[in-house]
Every structure is written in C-alpha cells, then in structure tokens.
C-alpha cells in the first residue's frame, strides 16, 4: 500500500509542477483571447508565484497542525477547482484570481506531499527508491509542463492548459484517501504562531515580488529596492520572533542543522541557474530557431529523460554507497559541465551536437543531486516538524527560481544591449545579439552551479548511508502496508 500511496503523492507533486510551467507556453494565446494588456501579462505568472512562495511556510505548518493527509486532500481539491476556474476565465481578473488560488492551494499540497513521503518511508533503502521517484518528478515536472503546454496550445486551446490539470489533482486526492493513514502522534498541535505567519508571508511575498519587478523594471528601480529592503526587514524580524516564541511557525532547529542548511542553500543556488536555462532555451528554440510550441516542448525531452534516469537509476544506486556530500557535489558539477556546453550557443548551432548532449548532462547531474538533497533535507527531522521542513525545501527552490529569472534575464538583456551598441545597433543582427546575451547569462549560471557544488561540499557532512532504518520519533508508518 505504501508504494501505491507513493504513486498518488508523486502525481500530486507532478500536478503542482506542471501548473508552474504549462501556462508559460499557453500565455500568448490566452493574452490574445482575453485581451490581456502587455503590462498585466506578467501577472498570470506572478499571481501564482506570489501566492505559492508567500504561503509555503504556512502551508507546511498547517500540514503539521491539521494533519498531512487532510491538508493534502483539501489542497488538491481546491487546486482542481481553481484550475477549472482558470480554464473558464472570461476576463483578466477571473484568470488572475484562479492563478492566485492555484498558488495558495499548491502551498498546501507541496509540503504535505513531501512530509507524507518522509514519515512513510523510514528505511534508507526504501527511502532511496521512494525519493528517487519523487526527485525525478520534481526535476522533470517543469520541463514536462512545457511539453504538455505546447501540445494543448497548438492542438486544442489554451484553456486546456488549465482544464487538464484538474482531473490529475482529483485522481491524486481520491487515490490517496484510502491508502494514506497518518499516525496522529506525528502532528504538531502547538498553537499557530500568528505573528510569525504574518511576518513570514509578508516577507516572502515582498522578496518574490521584488525579484519579479527587478526582471521587468531593473534592479535600481525604486519599487524593486523598496520591496527587497522590506523583505529583508520583515524576514529579519521573523527570525527574531521565531527565536523567542514558544510555538514558532518555523522552529529554528529545522534550519540550523548543518546538513539541512547546506541542502537548502545549495539547492536554492542550483535552481537559480536552472530556471535561467529554461527561460533562455525557450526563447532560443522559438525566437531564434523558429520552433513551434510543440517542438519547443519536445526539445526539452532529453533533459527530462536525464533527470529521470539520474534520480531513479544513478541516484538510487549510489545513495547508499557514497556520501550525500560526494553525490550532490558531483551531480552539480556534472550539471555545470552541461551548462558550460551551452555557453557556446550560436544562431546556427546544431541541436544534435550541442544542445542535446548539454541537456543530457544537465539532466543526469541534477537528477543525481536532487535525490540525496531531497532525502537529506527531511532525514532525521522530528515528525512534528516534517511539514515545515518540507516547506523550507520548496521555499528554497521557489526563491531560487525567482532570483534566477530576474538576475539572469537582467544579465542577458544588458549583454544583448552592449553587443548591439558595439555593432552600431544593426537590426539585422538582433538574433546574434540575443544569443550572445543568452550565452553571457549562461556563463553566470555555470558559476552559480559551481558555487552550489562548493556550498554542498563545504556544508554537508561525509559518511555513507546504510540500509538500516532511519530513526524517527513515531514507531508506526504513515501509510498502511
């Protein structure tokens, strides 16, 4: 039964990740259909990311307090309803409301799913297999969203980019209900830390929105600076409050443990580089190579396959044979080699000889690193903290994605402008200028991946994982079977 439960937990995670990227490919068609202005277009993405990133910690704490199974099912049910609302949108406000609701319910689903996995699979051998599947989904889900978004946009209608998510969420919720049986003694029944909730939510929303505005308005814009300063103040106040309250939203023991701190930091850094890559390759395939939405999605398949193989085969095989520090560091360095190949992009670059091998290396490296990283971030955590520890992992990735989109997009735009100026603003060279900008930003992504690997090597402890049971406070499994 536990392995059946894993299938539905993984499906729930896939559903959330698909929704994060499927709308990207469908956005131009939705903009035309609903008459969304260019200024409001970004909010179709931002409404989701703000709600998701801002409410993750609260979602994790709700899972610990109310029960992960209940939170998981409620989150999926609300997510399905919000997806139908988005598909049926008749104007901009209706679509943005649906996207915000999808983000809010995703903030319940994501930490509940990972924490259920944490308290279900307690033996290292089983954890390796379970987390291999989960990590493969986590790594490949975004790319699969691009593929699916291209298919439904080109052959159906943009609305199906929303409708198609709803049945997946319903199947995950209904399928999980009879097989998940969470032990009640794994909950954290302390009262909800309201000041912590307000400070964390406001701080994370300010941070994510600040990076979003940096991508559109620039880093020196008053609103960008104001939002980032406000985020720093609010999050500093949050840490101070958490260190003094008796029932914190985020117990500091979760983030001060050396391995977890190292994973949160190194994984967040790696996502900065990876998000930039998805962005630039999408532009490159469609704007430079002229690929259709479907072909663009299919062009990402090698990376998706690499991530699945890296997690379910390489990571699962090695996680009990070498230390997490070695596996994570090596995986990130392999990904950095793949990223380095992409710095050689030209307008006429061959997909088969350059982009394909680069994507395979990126997928294999990130897949192999994600499994032990996800496992280590939740290993040995007290069961009552499983939800918030899982939420922190998701938060690190969400913040990393927001930073990556803003930072690397700014670097690419600046490099493109400089190249054009150096070539007398010749409009005929715009394609070359754009590719130069992508390549410049990808060099930064290489450096960030190397920094991520160095962070893992410096923070994480050595030592192999045995096949013995992982010590947890609750003696009974979370899932029957």
KEZA-976804 format. One record per atom (N, C-alpha, C): x, y, z; residue in three letters. Coordinates in steps of 0.02 Angstrom, whole numbers, plus 50000, padded with zeros to 5 digits. Atoms other than C-alpha are relative to their C-alpha. Layout:
<pts>
XYZALA...
</pts>
This chain:
<pts>
500414993950000UNK500005000050000UNK500435006350000UNK499584994149998UNK501435011850035UNK500235002049930UNK499764998550067UNK502045010449856UNK499445002649956UNK500584997150034UNK500295013749791UNK499915007250021UNK500054993149975UNK500245029049902UNK500535004449968UNK499474996250032UNK501905034549828UNK499795002449931UNK500224998250067UNK501125034449655UNK499555006150002UNK500474994449997UNK499745046449709UNK500345006350028UNK499624994349975UNK500935057549809UNK500425003149944UNK499604997550057UNK502075058749657UNK499575003449948UNK500464996950048UNK500585062549546UNK499795007050024UNK500174993449973UNK500095076849662UNK500575005049989UNK499434995750011UNK501855083949653UNK500075001949927UNK499974998650072UNK501845082349464UNK499485005149980UNK500554995450017UNK500175091449456UNK500195007250016UNK499794993249980UNK500855106449552UNK500555002649954UNK499444997750041UNK502455107149449UNK499795001249928UNK500254998850067UNK501545105449283UNK499675006949995UNK500364993750003UNK500465120349326UNK500485006050003UNK499524994549995UNK502015130649363UNK500285002149933UNK499704998350065UNK502605129849181UNK499544999149940UNK500445001450057UNK501175123649071UNK499695006449973UNK500324993850022UNK500415141049067UNK500485004549962UNK499514995850035UNK502045148749002UNK499914999649924UNK500075000950071UNK501815141348829UNK499315002449976UNK500684998150018UNK499935144848830UNK499865007450007UNK500144993049983UNK500105162948887UNK499875004549940UNK500164995650057UNK500205171448716UNK499294999149973UNK500685001350025UNK498585162948660UNK499485002650050UNK500464997549949UNK497725167248825UNK499975007649998UNK499984992750003UNK498285185248809UNK499575002649943UNK500404997950058UNK497515186748636UNK499254998950012UNK500705001849991UNK495895178148686UNK499655004550050UNK500314996149947UNK495575188148845UNK500155007449996UNK499824993050007UNK496315204548786UNK500425002550058UNK499574998049944UNK497615204848925UNK500545004849974UNK499514995150021UNK498735220048912UNK500714997350012UNK499315002049990UNK500625218348899UNK500235001250072UNK499814998549931UNK500795226549070UNK499724994850050UNK500315004849955UNK499605213949150UNK500204992749986UNK499845006950020UNK500275198649059UNK500424996450052UNK499555003249952UNK501635195249188UNK499634997550062UNK500375001949940UNK500305193749324UNK499704993049995UNK500245006950007UNK499695177249252UNK500514995250032UNK499485004049968UNK501365170149310UNK500105002350072UNK499844997349934UNK501645181649459UNK499474998450051UNK500545001549952UNK499945178549539UNK500104993150031UNK499875006849975UNK500405160149555UNK500614999950046UNK499375000449962UNK502195162649615UNK499965003750066UNK500074996349937UNK501735175749745UNK499624996150052UNK500405003849952UNK500385165149824UNK500374993750022UNK499655006249984UNK501405149249815UNK500605001350045UNK499404998549961UNK503045156549878UNK499855003150067UNK500164996549938UNK502235167550010UNK499674995750052UNK500405004049954UNK501155154050087UNK500294993150015UNK499715006649991UNK502315138950085UNK500124998250073UNK499865001449930UNK502875140250265UNK499354999050039UNK500655000849967UNK501085142550323UNK499704993349980UNK500275006450023UNK500565127650217UNK500334994150035UNK499655005349965UNK501905116850296UNK499794999550072UNK500215000049930UNK501385122050471UNK499284997450007UNK500685002549999UNK499545118650432UNK500014992449993UNK499945007350008UNK500045101150374UNK500204996750066UNK499785002749936UNK500945098050539UNK499455000550053UNK500514998849950UNK499485105050639UNK499354996249986UNK500655002950016UNK497935098750549UNK500054992849974UNK499915006650028UNK498665082750477UNK500185000449927UNK499764999550069UNK499605079750315UNK499504997249950UNK500495002950046UNK498285068550237UNK499435004849987UNK500554995350008UNK496895080950269UNK500215006149959UNK499744994350037UNK497955095450207UNK500124998349927UNK499865002450067UNK498475085450055UNK499364999649958UNK500625000950037UNK496695081150003UNK499645006649990UNK500314993450007UNK495995098550038UNK500375004349949UNK499604996150047UNK497425106549943UNK499884997949929UNK500125002550068UNK497175095349791UNK499305001749975UNK500694998450019UNK495285098049792UNK499935007349981UNK500024992950017UNK495475116849797UNK500395001749937UNK499594999050060UNK496835116149665UNK499614998149937UNK500405002250057UNK495685106449548UNK499465005149984UNK500534995050012UNK494265118949571UNK500295006449971UNK499694993950026UNK495445133649541UNK500214999149928UNK499795001350070UNK496085125449381UNK499405000549953UNK500614999550040UNK494305123749314UNK499805007349992UNK500164992950002UNK494005141949359UNK500465003649950UNK499544996950048UNK495565146949261UNK499844998349928UNK500185001950068UNK495045137049108UNK499385003449975UNK500634996950019UNK493335145149111UNK500035007650002UNK499934992849991UNK494015162849134UNK499735003849939UNK500284995850054UNK493085176149034UNK500335006949998UNK499654993650000UNK494195190849081UNK500644999250040UNK499355000149967UNK495885195249154UNK499944998750075UNK500075000649927UNK495285196849334UNK499844992850021UNK500195006849984UNK494505179549332UNK500604995249994UNK499415004250009UNK496095171449265UNK500515001250055UNK499514998549948UNK497215180449389UNK499784997350068UNK500265002849937UNK496075175449534UNK500124992550003UNK499905007250003UNK496155157349478UNK500744998250010UNK499285001449993UNK498055157949464UNK500235001050072UNK499824998849930UNK498215165349639UNK499754994350044UNK500275005649962UNK497075151649709UNK500404993649987UNK499585005850014UNK498105138449620UNK500655000350041UNK499394999349961UNK499665145349704UNK499884998750074UNK500155000949929UNK498835145749875UNK499894992750018UNK500125007149986UNK498215127849865UNK500624995849988UNK499375003550010UNK499895122249795UNK500445000550062UNK499614999149938UNK500675129149954UNK499784995350055UNK500225005349955UNK499635116350048UNK500234993249976UNK499865006650027UNK499955101749931UNK500744998350003UNK499295001650007UNK501845103049906UNK500324997750065UNK499685002449937UNK502435102250089UNK499654993850029UNK500355005949975UNK501075089650134UNK500234993749964UNK499785005850039UNK501625078049993UNK500694997650022UNK499325002049982UNK503465078250040UNK500034997550072UNK499985002349930UNK503135076550227UNK499664993250007UNK500305006750000UNK501985061650195UNK500514994849978UNK499485004550023UNK503405053650100UNK500524998950054UNK499495000349948UNK504595057550243UNK499814995250056UNK500205004249944UNK503585048950379UNK499754993249978UNK500235006450025UNK503065034550266UNK500584995249989UNK499435004350017UNK504735027850205UNK500585001650048UNK499514998749947UNK505915026250353UNK500644995949993UNK499395003850011UNK507165013050295UNK500385003249942UNK499604996450049UNK508615020250196UNK499934997049930UNK500095003150066UNK508445007550054UNK499355001949968UNK500664998150026UNK506595011150035UNK499975007449985UNK500004992750012UNK506865029750053UNK500355001749935UNK499644998650061UNK508125029249912UNK499564999049939UNK500445001250057UNK506865021549793UNK499435005149997UNK500574995449998UNK505405032449850UNK500215007149982UNK499774993250015UNK506405048549847UNK500295000549930UNK499784999850069UNK507145043549680UNK499425001649953UNK500594998650040UNK505405043349604UNK499785007350010UNK500234993349984UNK504915059349694UNK500475005349970UNK499514995250026UNK506525068349644UNK499985000449924UNK500065000050073UNK506325062949463UNK499415004349978UNK500584995950014UNK504595070749463UNK500155007350013UNK499844993049982UNK505235086449550UNK500455003249948UNK499544997250048UNK506635088549425UNK499725000749930UNK500245000250068UNK505695084149267UNK499325003349990UNK500684997550005UNK503975091249307UNK499945006549962UNK500024993650035UNK504355108849246UNK500084999249925UNK499915001250070UNK505005102549080UNK499414996549968UNK500595003450026UNK503525090949059UNK499425004949991UNK500514994850008UNK502405106149084UNK500085003749935UNK499884996650063UNK503235114448936UNK499774995749941UNK500215004650053UNK502935098948828UNK499244999949995UNK500735000449999UNK501115097348881UNK499685006649979UNK500274993450019UNK500815116048864UNK500035001149925UNK499944999350072UNK501455115748686UNK499494995949962UNK500485004550033UNK500345101048638UNK499295002850004UNK500704997849992UNK498715107748711UNK499895006849967UNK500084993450031UNK499025125448647UNK499954999449924UNK499985000550073UNK499405120048470UNK499414996049972UNK500505004650028UNK498105106248450UNK499315000650032UNK500654999149968UNK496715110848572UNK499865007450009UNK500134993049984UNK496545127748656UNK500375001650064UNK499624998349940UNK497495137448789UNK499634998150064UNK500395001549940UNK496065134048911UNK500144992950026UNK499845006849979UNK496555115748913UNK500644999650040UNK499414999949956UNK498195120748994UNK499795000650073UNK500284999849932UNK497095123749147UNK499544994150013UNK500475005549990UNK495725110849123UNK500354993350011UNK499675006649998UNK496945096449100UNK500314998550068UNK499715000949934UNK497675099349274UNK499494997350050UNK500515001749950UNK496025096949366UNK499904992550009UNK500095007249988UNK495755078249334UNK500604996750032UNK499415002749968UNK497555074649384UNK499975001050075UNK500064998549928UNK497265083149552UNK499464995850032UNK500555004049972UNK495615074049578UNK500214992750008UNK499765007049996UNK496395057049540UNK500494999250057UNK499515000549945UNK497835060549660UNK499655000250068UNK500364999449936UNK496625065749800UNK499604993750015UNK500435005849989UNK495395051449777UNK500414993650009UNK499595006049995UNK496755038449753UNK500384999650066UNK499625000149938UNK497715043749908UNK499574998850062UNK500425000449940UNK496245043950028UNK499974993150031UNK500055006549967UNK496065025150055UNK500674996850020UNK499365003349985UNK497935021150065UNK500445003850048UNK499604996249952UNK498635035150173UNK499664999950068UNK500265000149932UNK498405032750360UNK500535003050046UNK499484996349962UNK499405045850452UNK499924998850075UNK500045000949928UNK499815042050635UNK499875006750034UNK500164993649968UNK499045055550746UNK500565002850043UNK499484997549956UNK500565056550859UNK500575003449962UNK499494996550039UNK501595063850716UNK499835007349989UNK500204993050010UNK500655080450722UNK500345004650050UNK499774994849955UNK501245096550799UNK499395004250018UNK500634996949980UNK499745102750898UNK500105006650037UNK499894993449970UNK500555118750963UNK499575005249965UNK500414994850029UNK499545134450934UNK500365003349941UNK499714996850059UNK499805143550770UNK500325006650018UNK499614993949986UNK501115157250778UNK499785005649951UNK500294994850044UNK500105171850706UNK500505005449981UNK499504995050021UNK501495185050714UNK500504997049950UNK499545003250047UNK502655172650628UNK499694999149931UNK500365000850064UNK501345169050494UNK499995006649961UNK500054993550034UNK501115187550456UNK500685002449975UNK499344997650020UNK502965191650453UNK500294995749943UNK499725004450052UNK503465176250350UNK499645001149934UNK500384999250062UNK502065178450224UNK500155006649966UNK499854993450028UNK502355197050202UNK500725000349974UNK499304999850020UNK504245194650193UNK500124996149936UNK499905004150059UNK504185180650065UNK499665002949939UNK500344996750056UNK502895189549957UNK500405005949975UNK499594994250019UNK503975205249959UNK500624997849963UNK499395002450031UNK505505195149914UNK499874997549929UNK500155002750066UNK504715185649769UNK499785005549952UNK500234994550043UNK503835201149702UNK500575004849984UNK499434995750013UNK505425211249721UNK500434997449943UNK499615002950055UNK506365199249608UNK499605000249935UNK500414999550060UNK504905199149487UNK500045007049970UNK499954993150025UNK504945218149474UNK500715001649976UNK499324998850024UNK506835217749455UNK500074997649928UNK499965002650068UNK506605207249298UNK499675004749950UNK500364995750046UNK505395219849223UNK500225007350003UNK499844992949990UNK505935236649297UNK500745001550010UNK499294999049986UNK507775234049337UNK500145000050074UNK499805000749929UNK508735231849499UNK500025006750036UNK499954993549968UNK508905250449530UNK499355003750007UNK500654996749996UNK507055254649515UNK499785000650072UNK500204998749931UNK506295262149671UNK499574994650030UNK500455005149974UNK504935249049687UNK500374993550013UNK499605006049990UNK506205234949668UNK500405000450065UNK499594999049940UNK507365241949801UNK499565000050062UNK500454999649942UNK505905245749917UNK499744993150021UNK500255006749985UNK505205228049904UNK500544995650030UNK499465004249974UNK506895219749933UNK500215002250070UNK499834997549932UNK507285230950083UNK499454997850048UNK500555002149957UNK505555227450154UNK500044992650016UNK499935007249990UNK505835208750130UNK500554998550051UNK499455001149953UNK507495209650222UNK499805001850071UNK500234997849934UNK506715219150368UNK499504995050029UNK500535004549977UNK505195207750380UNK500274993150017UNK499735006749987UNK506185191550369UNK500485000050059UNK499584999449940UNK507445197750498UNK499575000150062UNK500464999849944UNK506015201850614UNK499694993150012UNK500285006749994UNK505295184550578UNK500484995450039UNK499515004249966UNK506905175950634UNK500035001850074UNK499984997949930UNK506945186350794UNK499394997550038UNK500615002449967UNK505135182050834UNK500024992550010UNK499985007349995UNK505415163650799UNK500484997650054UNK499515002049948UNK506905163050917UNK499745001250070UNK500254998249933UNK505835169751060UNK499324996950017UNK500675002649986UNK504125161651040UNK500034992650019UNK500015006949977UNK503655145251120UNK499734995149948UNK500295004350053UNK502715138450967UNK500115003249932UNK499834996450062UNK503615145250814UNK499704996949937UNK500215002450066UNK502975143950635UNK500564995849970UNK499415003550025UNK504735138650586UNK500484998950058UNK499515001349947UNK505695130450730UNK500715000649972UNK499344998850027UNK507475136350706UNK500434993749999UNK499635006450003UNK508085118550742UNK499964996849931UNK500075002950067UNK507465114250568UNK500535002649953UNK499554996950048UNK508615126350478UNK500725000750026UNK499324999349973UNK510115126650595UNK500394993449998UNK499645006350008UNK510525108150573UNK500425000449937UNK499514998650053UNK512065107950463UNK499824997149932UNK500165003050064UNK511515095750329UNK499405003449966UNK500594996850029UNK509805103650305UNK500165007049976UNK499814993250021UNK510535121250299UNK500404999749935UNK499615000650061UNK511785115550168UNK499594998249939UNK500445001950055UNK510445107350062UNK499565005849978UNK500424994350018UNK509285122350070UNK500395005149959UNK499604994850034UNK510685134050017UNK500254997649932UNK499725002450063UNK511495123149883UNK499464998749948UNK500545001350047UNK509845117749806UNK499695006549974UNK500254993550021UNK509205135649804UNK500455003249948UNK499534997350049UNK510785141149713UNK499954996449933UNK500035003850063UNK510655127149585UNK499385001749960UNK500624998450035UNK508855131749545UNK500065006849965UNK499894993550033UNK509415149649505UNK500254998849929UNK499725001450066UNK510455142849361UNK499524996349955UNK500445004150041UNK509175130049303UNK499405003949973UNK500574996150023UNK507725142349294UNK500205004649942UNK499764995950054UNK508765153949187UNK500074996049936UNK499915004250059UNK509155139549071UNK499334998649964UNK500655001150030UNK507315135149043UNK499775006249962UNK500214993850030UNK506975153349005UNK500355001349934UNK499624998350060UNK508375155748879UNK499924994849945UNK500095005050051UNK508175139148791UNK499315000649967UNK500664998950029UNK506315142748768UNK500025005649949UNK499924994450048UNK506745159548687UNK500404997749939UNK499555002150055UNK508125151448584UNK499634995549951UNK500355004750044UNK507035137348517UNK499465003649958UNK500574997050035UNK505545148448472UNK500205006249959UNK499844993650034UNK506275165548429UNK500574999449951UNK499415000550043UNK507935160248352UNK499934994249951UNK500065005850043UNK507605142848284UNK499324999449966UNK500665000350031UNK505765145648243UNK499604993850015UNK500375006049982UNK505145130148332UNK499285001650018UNK500704999349978UNK503275127848358UNK499964998650075UNK500075001649929UNK502595126548536UNK500114992650016UNK499915007249988UNK502525107548522UNK500724998049993UNK499305001850011UNK504275106048451UNK500445002950055UNK499624997149944UNK504925117748586UNK499954995550061UNK500085004549943UNK504195106448720UNK500384993649991UNK499655006350014UNK504885090848637UNK500765000950003UNK499284998749999UNK506605098948625UNK500294999550071UNK499775000649931UNK506695098448816UNK500004992750025UNK500065007049977UNK506385079548823UNK500664996950022UNK499375003049975UNK508245074648836UNK500165001950072UNK499874997949931UNK508405084848996UNK499534996350048UNK500485003449959UNK506825077049065UNK500214992750010UNK499785007049996UNK507435059449024UNK500624999550044UNK499395000049959UNK509125063549100UNK499855000650074UNK500184999249930UNK508325069349262UNK499684993750029UNK500335006149976UNK507255053749275UNK500524994550010UNK499475005149994UNK508755042249243UNK500475001850057UNK499554997949947UNK509855052449359UNK499734998650069UNK500315001049934UNK508615051149503UNK499844992750014UNK500255006749986UNK507875033849483UNK500524994649990UNK499485005050012UNK509435024749423UNK500665001750034UNK499354998249973UNK511055033649463UNK499955001850074UNK500064998049930UNK510485042049624UNK499804994350045UNK500225005749959UNK509575026749689UNK500554994950010UNK499465004849996UNK511065015649652UNK500565002350047UNK499414997549964UNK512365026949733UNK499855002850069UNK500154996449938UNK511425034849879UNK500204996250063UNK499785003949941UNK511845020449998UNK500724997849994UNK499315002150010UNK513595018049928UNK500505005650009UNK499554994249990UNK514345035549934UNK499645005150043UNK500294995049956UNK514065050150049UNK499585004949960UNK500414995050035UNK512715062950006UNK500435005949976UNK499574994350020UNK514075076350001UNK500334998649933UNK499675001850062UNK515015067149864UNK499514999649942UNK500495000850053UNK513455062849765UNK499705006649978UNK500294993550017UNK512675080149774UNK500525004449965UNK499484995750029UNK514315089149737UNK500174997649929UNK499835002750067UNK514735077549591UNK499435001349950UNK500564998850045UNK512985078949518UNK499965007349977UNK500034992950018UNK513025097949523UNK500585001949954UNK499444998550044UNK514745098249441UNK499884997149930UNK500185002750065UNK514135086749301UNK499505004749965UNK500484995250028UNK512665098749277UNK500365006349976UNK499624994050020UNK513915113249270UNK500364998849934UNK499675001650064UNK514855104349129UNK499495000649943UNK500524999450050UNK513225102849032UNK499825007349986UNK500154992850008UNK512845121249064UNK500565003549962UNK499444997050035UNK514595125749003UNK499964998949925UNK500095001350071UNK514245117448836UNK499535005149968UNK500504995450028UNK512755129048813UNK500255007249995UNK499714993350010UNK513855144448829UNK500255000949929UNK499764999650069UNK514405140248651UNK499435000849950UNK500574999150044UNK512655143448581UNK500135005449947UNK500004995250055UNK512605152048412UNK499334999649964UNK500635000050038UNK511175156348296UNK499924993549961UNK500035005950042UNK511625141448187UNK500244993750035UNK499765005949963UNK512115129248325UNK499564993949985UNK500355006250013UNK511635111148297UNK499684997450065UNK500335002949942UNK510345103748415UNK500324993450019UNK499755006849986UNK511065086148398UNK500705000050029UNK499305000249977UNK512885090348428UNK500155004650058UNK499874995549944UNK512735104248558UNK499454999850053UNK500544999349951UNK511035106248639UNK499814993350031UNK500195006649975UNK510625087648655UNK500494997450052UNK499555002449948UNK512225082248746UNK500025004450062UNK500014995449943UNK512155097848855UNK499404998550045UNK500605001549961UNK510375093848909UNK500064993350036UNK499925006549968UNK510805075748945UNK500445000550062UNK499554999149942UNK512245080849059UNK499665003950056UNK500374996149950UNK511165093749146UNK499494995650036UNK500515004249970UNK509765081249173UNK500304994750045UNK499695005249960UNK510885067249234UNK500305002850065UNK499694997149941UNK511845078549352UNK499505002550051UNK500514997449954UNK510345087449426UNK499584994450030UNK500395005649974UNK509365071249441UNK500374996250055UNK499615003549950UNK510775062649534UNK500085004050064UNK499924995749941UNK510965077549651UNK499345001050038UNK500644998649967UNK509105080249685UNK499794994650048UNK500225005449956UNK508795063049760UNK500325000650070UNK499734999549933UNK510055064149903UNK499865006750033UNK500154993549971UNK509685082649926UNK499315000050032UNK500685000449974UNK507815079649948UNK499974995550061UNK499985004749944UNK508155064850061UNK500325003150061UNK499624997149944UNK509425074150168UNK499625005850033UNK500364994349973UNK508295089350188UNK499464997950050UNK500545002349955UNK506985078750277UNK500214994350045UNK499765005749960UNK508045064950354UNK500115002050073UNK499904999049928UNK508055063550544UNK499635006050029UNK500394994449973UNK506865078250560UNK499474997150046UNK500535002349956UNK505645076650704UNK499344999749961UNK500625000750039UNK503975070150634UNK499545006150006UNK500434994249992UNK503065085250706UNK500235006049959UNK499734994550041UNK504195096450600UNK500054998149926UNK499915002450068UNK504075086350439UNK499695004749948UNK500344995550048UNK502845098250356UNK500395006349988UNK499654993650008UNK503805114150389UNK500704999049971UNK499355001450031UNK505475105950344UNK499914999049925UNK500155000950071UNK504705100750178UNK499845006749967UNK500164993450026UNK504025118250155UNK500625004249988UNK499384996250008UNK505755125550179UNK500374997949937UNK499685002450061UNK506435114550039UNK499655003149939UNK500374997050055UNK505055120649923UNK500125007549997UNK499884992749998UNK505335138649980UNK500685001749970UNK499334998950028UNK507195137449939UNK499994999749924UNK500045000750073UNK506775131549764UNK499605005849969UNK500414994650026UNK505415144749740UNK500385006649998UNK499604993849998UNK506545158949795UNK500564999649949UNK499475000750050UNK507955151949688UNK499745001349930UNK500304998850065UNK506795151849537UNK499875007349986UNK500154992850008UNK506265169849567UNK500645004049989UNK499364996550008UNK508065175649586UNK500294998549931UNK499715001950064UNK508625165849433UNK499675003649942UNK500364996650054UNK507275173049321UNK500195007349996UNK499854992749999UNK507635190949375UNK500745001349984UNK499284998750006UNK509535190149387UNK500254998449929UNK499725002150064UNK509935180449229UNK499665003649942UNK500334996250053UNK508625189449124UNK500295007049995UNK499694993450000UNK509385206049176UNK500694999849968UNK499335000850028UNK511145199949133UNK499964999049925UNK500075001350072UNK510575193548963UNK499805006349963UNK500224993850033UNK509675209748920UNK500565005149995UNK499444995250001UNK511185220248968UNK500534998049950UNK499505002350048UNK512375209448867UNK499775000949929UNK500284999050067UNK511215210048717UNK500065007349978UNK499974992850015UNK511125229048725UNK500725002249986UNK499304998250010UNK513015230748742UNK500264997549933UNK499775002950064UNK513315219248593UNK499715004049941UNK500314996250054UNK512085228848485UNK500335006949991UNK499664993550003UNK512885245548529UNK500684999349967UNK499345001150030UNK514585238448484UNK499964998549925UNK500105001550071UNK513865233348315UNK499535005049967UNK500354994350030UNK513055250248278UNK499244999049996UNK500725001049995UNK511295244548327UNK499704997549934UNK500235002850063UNK511115234848165UNK499434995150014UNK500595004249985UNK509355227348174UNK500064993149968UNK499925006450032UNK509885213448056UNK500384995050044UNK499605004249956UNK511005206748193UNK499654998650067UNK500355000749937UNK509655206148327UNK500024992850026UNK499975007049979UNK509625187048329UNK500674998250031UNK499345001349973UNK511505186148355UNK500095003450068UNK499944996349937UNK511385199348491UNK499634996350056UNK500385003549949UNK510045189648583UNK500364993750023UNK499655006149982UNK511025173348576UNK500635001650040UNK499434997849960UNK512565182548639UNK499795001450072UNK500254998749933UNK511515188548785UNK499844993750038UNK500145006349967UNK510905170948822UNK500644996650023UNK499375003449984UNK512675164048817UNK500355003350059UNK499694996449944UNK513315177648933UNK499664998250066UNK500375001849939UNK511945174049060UNK500124992850020UNK499875007149984UNK512265155349046UNK500684999150032UNK499355000249965UNK514085158449094UNK499915001450074UNK500154998649930UNK513415166049254UNK499674994050033UNK500335005949973UNK512315150849277UNK500514994550015UNK499465004849987UNK513865139949262UNK500345001650067UNK499684998049938UNK514695149849401UNK499564998650061UNK500465001149944UNK513145148449510UNK499964992550016UNK500005007349988UNK513095129449487UNK500644997750034UNK499375001649967UNK514935128249534UNK499985002350072UNK500074997649931UNK514575138949688UNK499544995550040UNK500465004649967UNK513125127449729UNK500364993650020UNK499625006049984UNK514285112349720UNK500495001250057UNK499534998349946UNK515575121049829UNK499655000750067UNK500394999349938UNK514225125249956UNK499824993150029UNK500155006849977UNK513695106949964UNK500614996750030UNK499385003149975UNK515495101349985UNK500215002950067UNK499794996749938UNK515785114050125UNK499534998550059UNK500495000549946UNK514175111750224UNK499844992850019UNK500275006649987UNK513685093550207UNK500524995650034UNK499575004649966UNK514405080250319UNK500154994049955UNK499835006050037UNK515295065050248UNK499674993950031UNK500285006149972UNK514845046950281UNK499464997149955UNK500495003350042UNK513845034150184UNK499364998750039UNK500635002049970UNK512025029850216UNK499944992549998UNK500095007349999UNK511725011950271UNK499284998449983UNK500695002250014UNK510165001750238UNK499604999050063UNK500365000649937UNK509675002450420UNK499435004950004UNK500554995349993UNK508065010850475UNK500255006950021UNK499864993149980UNK508145029650487UNK499625001350065UNK500354999049937UNK507745034250668UNK499495005649996UNK500534994949997UNK506095043450685UNK499634999150065UNK500325000149934UNK505055047650836UNK499374995850001UNK500625003850001UNK503485038750778UNK500124992949978UNK499865007050016UNK503505019650777UNK499584997249944UNK500475002850049UNK502055017050658UNK500075003549934UNK499954996950066UNK502095020050469UNK499405004549987UNK500534995350016UNK501065034050395UNK499514997149951UNK500435002950051UNK500345022950260UNK499914992650015UNK500135007149987UNK499525006050284UNK500384995849950UNK499635004550044UNK500524991550214UNK500704999650023UNK
</pts>
